[in-house]
Structures are given as C-alpha cells and as structure tokens.
Amino acid sequence: MLEIVRIAVLSDNYVWLMHDAASGDTVVVDPAVAEPVLAAAADRGWTIGQIWNTHWHPDHVGGNAAIKAATGSIVTGPAAEAEKIGTLDRLVGEGDSVRIGDHVAQVMAVPAHTAGHIAYHLADDRILFVGDTLFAMGCGRLFEGTAAQMFANMQRFAALPDDTVVYCAHEYTQSNGRFALRIEPDNAAIAARMAQVDAARARGEATVPTTIALERDTNVFLRARDVAELAARRTAKDAG
C-alpha cells in the first residue's frame, strides 16, 4: 500500500508526499517549497528519492533544487517544459511511465493550464495526481492552452474508474463550489457537497483529495457537454 501525506504550504498549495513501505521509496509531487516537505519526510523517517512535477509554475517546482541538493532526488517532469524547469533529470510525456517501488504511474499529457502539463495516473492503485488541471469542483485556468484541450482532459478524467482518488494542488473548493451552484443551482449533489465543504473549511480542514465519482456529480467543468460550454464556464469563472 502507498501512504500519501498532504502538506499545506504557501497560501493554498498542497504538496503530496507518497511513500511505499515495501520498497522504502518516497516521492514528492509538485514541491512548491522545500523545508516543510523535508521536515515531513524526516518526521516519518522517510528519504525522498524522487520528485514528480506536473508543470513549470514556480509554486509547483520552487522546492526542487533544495530538495534535490538535500537528498539527491531524481526529478521527473514534462519534456515539453524542460526549458522552464532547470532541475529536471528525466523528461516524460504521454504514454511514458514512472515508478515508486512496484507501483507504476502512467504519464498523461493534459495541456491547457500550461502547454506541457502532465498528470500521473497510478491505475492499479486508483491514484491520480493532476497538478492544476483538475480541482475539486473546478479546473485550471487556460493560461497557455485552449478550451478544446481542457475539454479533452475532462473527458479523459471522467472516463476513469469512480473510485480513482484525485490529488490536486490547491484548496480552491469553496470558490469552485459557489460558482458551480451558480451554473447548476438545482443540482442537489453540489448543494450537499458545499454544505460539507463549508463545514470542513470552518473547522480548518482540507477538502481534497477528491474522487472521480464525486467530480462527475459536482464539477461543472467535468460535466460540460461540449467545448463551447466549458469555454463559457471558464470565462465566467475567470470574471468572478
């Protein structure tokens, strides 16, 4: 079994620390900063051997250099963004695979938020690290890509098994949920989820990870029927 630890950093980022007890391997996904990640690993007696990046934004790669210097970690990330991530050791893209112990993650190319954004799908473990492509009840802004690309990403994610656990990189659920209620005011699943989210946040608790089943019921971007509908929803969300 894989153990995954959520590390809250900066204002709303989550770094994911994943450990395989059988092999002793430890991976950190999208380390925005180094110190809290190194501390979390040390507290558990884990040694970080790998860093997996989903895209080049500084709040996802900012801790790479310091963690690499401290641990000798191998840094894996999107080949399409190699020029923007100077710490990469291994360049990957669609169809490539990476491993933690005997657990295999397939690399999915999911451009839109950035041009070379990737996700890591551990199918046998029902685990998906999505970076800033999919959020709880939301999706990433289209900084370097198109609505058509994001729609294709949403379709790929929606086709995954219901019990796939989705590890996204930000605590945006309240904002996304309020928007979802504007778009689908009669969706009882969204209303029920938002009651849970509001209560959790009031207690200072995180609202991720999420699941594909939950997103299929409550994420208005994953539920968009076509590219035009997703584009309109993204534009409306960006406008506030």
Steps between C-alpha positions, in 0.01 A plus 500: 500500500605856432481760773430854383547805721357843424729794579337844500737778391486862383145639504306212347743247347513131580817298452454122497751269665459134398674206667520133409575302814595183310789664315564797724460733201364849556380744233401864538257642246522870406705639790430871512757542776754269660517540879152375601535207259841396631371536855192288432715225351752515783223481762395169348849363444453514122770591249377682191640332189285657230321820410216491248401832341176554309587841349747786516324758720721614790249392764546143374875485443633758747626236742668280239854632530521498880342155534727365227805650672400355837402151384644434154145450371437427133267764356247392238282741306346595169736482204301776333593740780864397550625846409296647786593242767877506532515229767354216289695174473241295316271636229166326446188536291184318396531124537820501703505339842666568834519278806498510877606155610283254307228760444485638145369842399411570139566852380203679344550810286233746614588839346285810553602659831854490361608377160684194629300412812498131593321281754615178669250214506569197719218292354543191717497716810213723383715810553521809278726801551357779284696813596292800393293331228213367711389643833228401740196641315726694265769502233812704438506831320587485131829686523682333209240277338149483369151408614510212252807359672343537844179339382702203372674479838168500683370224275808286572464548873125435494563162339716379790359265767268659756729418792805670352632738766596838357783695659487861382737773605285780645226563753252667264192296583285766664546747216443228240192374680340843521550536126361152440182595685460801270530276195286211628282649777269197503778241533434342839838325500680834472290654777564204731871503427527872564340459842772248583773719352391810689490305824843350438657836420341655807685236701822576313498166320609423145245401236729297275576239381179434312378215278400466138150396604458812712631722223275339242201597715606849609771646273339725239813493283516121499125503434520745207329345196730648238794734446283809467330434833831445678644816342201705611523366853874564520453856377224561753708357785799715402278807505397423857 
